[in-house]
Amino acid sequence: MSLILTFLGKGGTERTKIAIATAKLLANQGKRVLLAGLTEPVLPILLEQPITPDPQEIAPNLQVVQLKSSVLLERSWEEVKKLEAQYLRTPIFKDVYGQELVVLPGMDSALALNAIREYDASGKYDAIIYDGTGDSFTLRMLGMPESLSWYVRRFQQLFVNSDLGKTIAESPLIQPLISSFFNVNWTADNFALPTNQVNNFLDKGKAALADPHRVAAFLVTTPDPLQVATARYLWGSAQQIGLTVGGVMVVSPTDQVNLSEEFRPLTVSVVPDSPTGEWQPLIDALPNFVEQALQAPKPIEIDTHNRQVRLFLPGFDKKQVKLTQYGPEVTVEAGDQRRNLFLPPSLTGRQVTGAKFQNNYLIISF
């Protein structure tokens, strides 16, 4: 398994320079590193060489790859057709080719996330540096396992409880009809099987995101107040998807910068805005990423003894946070992010008895 690092903040050039320097630093330490970028031109310009959709070695221990959505879709389409063939006697996608498809809005994020997952699972890399958009789109991408798992759980239960689900499960007349079209005896239990497999897959993604040994983000800003405000907003939004933010890097020509109050309790490192091609000063200023990620506040802490959940939500005040409960589901909205809380059995289904916002924490009592 790899350590996956990404960087959040306004302005692409500073973030991408730090991503490159981080990849070089880890490669120099003997780690096998993959630097993954999008199809934007900044990364190849800074590297001073083209990037391909397949990993290519640009230095000892360091490979770089371009996450090109059209290529990723074409490669994933064959897997979709194999999956379809498991359930349909007459697959409808068998004559459709990946080259004919158009990437739908939002699918590029899913494809990029899946590509990172596959590179991680390959065992070829000790670290993957993802140079994404560095904004809310990156957070939505990383938060997909959480949001999709809610929809899968919700719609699975809706189907099982629906008249259609009950009819399929109970009717001896519909079963043969269903089986004539599908390769399985599609009872409610059989319907649950693939969705349970998907849930297990998504649970692994959520567990990785919640583990700072596995995935962490670092904020990048300049001393400019607008960029600082953007970084603080992204900090709070990252907590909403359960992503650990390990620290802050302030890009400045001078080290006479103090933003510790704005980002307390994170460690703030000042790094130079080095000219293109001069990487060593930037590399020397980089922090210990793993150490800082492990020391950072956890996005969520659950105290079953006192029946409390503590959510770390820096960058927001109580007017920007909304808490709702519908049945067993507890949802927290902050900024542009929603989080459906996954509670332990001892708290599942309990009514919320109180909530308060204190020292950047939303404390929910049950």
N, C-alpha and C positions, 0 to 999 in steps of 0.2 A: 504494500500500500504506500501511496505517495503522500507527501506533504503538499497541499494545494494552497497557494498564496495568490491573492488578488489585491488590487489597490483601488481605493474609492476617492473621488474628489473631482473638482471642476478643473477643466483644462487637460487636454490629452497629452501634450508633449512632456510635461513634467512627470506625469504618471508613467508614461511609456519609458522614459529614461530610467526611472527608478526600477521598473520591471526588468529592463535589460541589465542594469547594474546588479540587481538581486540575483538574476540567473547566472551572471558571470561570477558573482561572489560564491554562490553555492557550488558551481562547477569547479571553481578553484579549490574548494574544500574537499573535492573528490566525490561529490554527489553527482548522480546521473540526473541531469536536468532537462526538462522540456519547457521551452518558452512558447506558449500558444497565443497567437494574435488573430485579430479579425482581418477582414479584407481591406481595411482602411490603409492609406499610404504611409502613415507616420512610422510604423515599426520598420518596414523595409528601408525607408529613407535613413533612419537613425542607425540601422545595422549596415547600411551602405551595400546592400545586396538584396536580390529578389527572394521572396518566400513562396514555397510551393504548398499544395494541400497535403503533401506527405512529409513526415519529419525528415529533416536533413541536418547533418552535423556541420556546425559552423566553427566549433572549437572543441578541444578535448572535453568530454563529458557533457557537452552542451549541444542540444538539438533545438530546432525551431520549426514551427508548423503554422500554416495559415488555415483557420477554420472557415472554409468557404461553404456557405449554406447549400448551394446547388450541388456541389460534389458530395457533401454529407448526406443530402436527401437521396441522391442517386444510389449511394452505397447502402443506405438504410432501407430503401424500398424493397430490395430482395429479401430482407428479413421480414418485412411486413407481409410479403406474398407467402413466405413459408408459414408464418403464423396463421394466415387466413386459410391455408390449405388444411390445417389441423381441424378446422371446425366446419368448413363448407365443402359439400360434395362437389359442387361446381364453382370453383373460385372465380370471382369476377375481376380480380386484379391481374390475372396471369398474363394478359396481353397488353398490360400497361407498363411502360418502361420509365425508369427514373428520369431519363433525359427529357421526357414529355411533360414533367410536372413543374408547377410554379410554386415557389416557396410562399406559403400563406403568412400573413402578419403574425408574429409571435412564434412561428415554427422555427425560425432561425435560432432563437434562444434555446429551444428544446433540443435542436440538433447539436448546438455547441456544447450544451451540458452533457448530452449523451456521449459526444466525442471525448470530452474530458474524463467521463466515467470509464470509457473503454481504454483510454491511455493509462488511467490509474490502475485498472484491473489487469493490464498486460504484464505488470511486474517489471517493466523495463526502466522505470524512472523512480528516483528517490524523491524528487520534487517536481511539481508542475506549477509554473508561473503563468497565470492567466491575465493577459493584457486585454481586458474588455473595455466596455464603454465607461466604466467607473462611476455609474450613476444608478438611478432607480431601476433601469432596465437590467443591469447586472444583478441587482438584488432580487428582482422578480425571477430571473433565470435560476439563481441559486436557491430561491425559495420554492421552486416548482414541486419538489417532492412533498413538501408540507401541504401546499394548496391542492395538488392533485390527489393526495391521499384522502383529503376530506371529501372531495367529489366522488371518488371511487366508493368510499364507505357509505356515503349518503345515498348514492344511486343504486348500489347493491341492495341496501335495505329497502329502498322504495320499490325495487322490482320484486323482491321476495314477498313484500307485504301487499303488493298490488293484486287486483283481480286477475291480471294476465299471469303473474307469477304463480298465484295459487291454482289457476286453471291448468297451467303447464305441469305443475307438480302433481295434481290430483286426477286429471282427466285421462282415462285409458284410450280415448279416441284421438286426442290431440298428439299424444306421444308418438304414435307411428307416423303422423304427418310431419312432425318436427324432425324425426329421425330420417325421413326420406330426403330432407334437404341438408341436414347436418350430419357430420361424422360421429356425433356423440348422442347419447340419450340425455337430452337437455332438460333435466330436472332442475329444481331450484338449487339443489346441492351442486350439480354440475355447473350451473351458472356461477355459483360462488367460487368454484375452483380457480378459474383464470383470474377472477378479481382478487382472490386471496393471494395468488402468485404476484399480481401487480402490487398489492399492498406490501408484501414482503420485500419486493424490489424497492418500493418507495421508502419503506422503513429503514432500509440500509442507507439510502441517501440522506434521510433526516438524521440518522445516528452519526454519519460522517460529518455533516454540517455542524452538529452540536459538539463535536470533539475538537478542541483547539490543537490537539496533536495532529489532526488530519486536515482541517480547513481553517483558515484565518484570513482576515482582511486587515489592511492598514490604510489609514487616512492620509491623503496627500493634499497639502494646501500651501498657499503663500500667506504672508502677513496681511494681505488685502482683506478687509472686513467681510466683503461679499463671499470670498472663497472660504473664509473661516465659517461663516454662517452655513454655507452649503455643506461643508465637511461635518459640521455638528448635526445637521439634518440627516445626512447619510448615516452618521453614527447611530442615531436613534432608530432609523429605519432598518439598519442591519440587525439590531437587537430584536426587531419584530419578526424576523425570519429565523432567529436563533443562531445568527452568525457572530462569532467572536471577533471583535475589533481589538487588535493587539497593541496598537500604538499610533502615533501621529508623526509624520515627517513634514517639516516646514521647509519649503524650498526658498532660500534667501541668499543673497550675495554676502550677507554679514551674519555673524552668529549672535549679534545683539538683538535677539528676538525672544520674547517671553510670552508664550501662549498657554502656560501651564494651568491658569485658572479656567480658561475656556474649555479645556479638555481633561480636567481632573476627573478621575485618578489615573488616566493614561500617561505613559511616558512620552514626552515630546522630544523628537530629535531634529536638529537643524542640519539640513544637507545643502551642498552648493548646487547652483544651476550651472553645471559644467558644460563647456562647449561640446558639440557633437564630436564624438571620437575620443574625447578625453575622459575615460571612464574611471580611472583609479581614484581621483579625489572623491567622487561620488560613492564608489565602492567602500572606501575607507570610512565614510561617514554613516554607513548603514548600521542599524541596530542588530541585536540578536533576536531574530524574528520569533523563534520558538520560545525562548525565555519570556519575552514580553507577552506573547499570546497566552501562555500559561498563567501569568500574573494578572491578566486583565479580568475585569468583572464578568461573571457569567451572565448571559442574557436572561436566564430564568433559574430561580431557585425554589424548590418545593419543600415545604416544612409540613410533613404529614402529621407530626405530633401536635402542632398548634393550628393545623388546618389552614395554612396560609401559602399563597403563591406570591413570590416577589419577582416582578419584571423590571429589568433595568432599561429605562427609557430616557437616556440623556438627549438633550436637544429639544425636548417637548415640555410643555407645562400642562397642568391638569385640564385646561380648557381645550387642548388639542387631543386629549385622550378620551375615548368613548368605550365603555364596557357594556356588553349586552349578554344576556343568557336566554337561550331557547332550548328548553328541555335539558338534556345533559351537556349541550354545547355551550362553551363560554368563549366569546369572541372579544378581542381587544383591537380597537382601531386607533392608530396613531399616525398622523400624516397621511401618506398615500398607501400605507400598508395595513393589512388585516392579518390577525393571527388567531387561529382556532386552537385553544389550549388543549394539549393532550395531557390529561390528568391521570394519576395513579388510581387503582381501583378504590382505595379508601376515600377518595374525593370525588370520583365520577358520579354524576347525578345529584350531588349535593347542591343546595341553593346557595348563591352568594349572599352572605350576611352583611358585608361591608367592603368598602374599598377606599383607599386614600393614596394621595400622591405625596411622597416624602423623599427628599434628597435624591432626586432622579429615579426613584423607584415607585412603581405602582404596586401597592400591597393589597392583595385580594384575600379576604377572609371567607371561609365556608362554614 
